[in-house]
Amino acid sequence: MANSKVVRKNIRMSQEVAEWYEVKAKELGVSQSNLMVMALSEYIKQDKTISMISNLKEIMEKLENVEQAPTE
């Protein structure tokens, strides 16, 4: 986040999620805001990984097609 502008977002959540969130933040010794950023950052990493795996699968299929193509 070195060159990133920090912005504020307000969200609504169920009481159950809010309670879990408060307890988890205390367990980890971080603010609830920091825990939210950590959780969202992890989600973004996972989402990017899934996209890369999907793209890799597509590339592998194309390579297999090239390998199977008859040579003249």
C-alpha positions in Angstrom: 0.0 0.0 0.0 3.0 2.3 -0.3 1.6 4.4 -3.2 -2.1 3.7 -2.5 -4.7 6.2 -1.4 -6.5 4.9 1.7 -10.3 5.1 1.5 -13.0 4.6 4.0 -15.8 2.1 3.4 -18.8 1.4 5.7 -20.5 -2.0 5.7 -23.4 -3.7 7.3 -23.2 -7.2 8.7 -25.2 -9.6 10.8 -24.9 -9.6 14.6 -23.3 -13.1 14.4 -20.6 -11.9 12.0 -20.0 -8.7 14.0 -19.5 -10.7 17.2 -17.2 -13.2 15.5 -15.3 -10.3 14.0 -14.8 -8.5 17.3 -13.6 -11.7 19.0 -11.2 -12.6 16.2 -9.7 -9.2 16.0 -9.0 -9.3 19.7 -7.5 -12.8 19.4 -5.1 -11.6 16.7 -4.4 -8.3 18.5 -5.4 -6.2 15.5 -8.1 -3.7 14.9 -11.4 -4.8 13.3 -10.6 -2.5 10.4 -7.2 -4.2 9.9 -8.7 -7.6 10.1 -11.2 -6.7 7.4 -8.3 -5.5 5.2 -6.4 -8.7 5.9 -9.4 -10.8 5.0 -10.2 -9.0 1.8 -6.5 -9.0 0.8 -6.5 -12.8 1.3 -9.7 -13.1 -0.8 -8.1 -11.1 -3.6 -5.1 -13.4 -3.6 -7.3 -16.5 -3.8 -9.4 -14.9 -6.5 -6.3 -14.1 -8.6 -4.9 -17.6 -8.0 -8.2 -19.2 -9.2 -8.1 -17.0 -12.3 -4.5 -17.9 -13.1 -5.3 -21.6 -12.6 -8.2 -21.2 -15.0 -5.9 -19.5 -17.5 -3.2 -22.1 -17.1 -5.8 -24.9 -17.8 -6.7 -23.1 -21.0 -3.1 -22.7 -22.0 -2.4 -26.4 -21.2 -5.4 -27.5 -23.4 -4.1 -25.3 -26.3 -0.6 -26.9 -25.9 -2.1 -30.4 -26.0 -4.0 -29.5 -29.1 -0.8 -28.2 -30.7 1.0 -31.4 -29.7 -1.8 -33.6 -31.1 -2.0 -31.7 -34.4 -0.8 -33.7 -37.4 2.5 -32.5 -38.7 3.1 -32.1 -42.4 
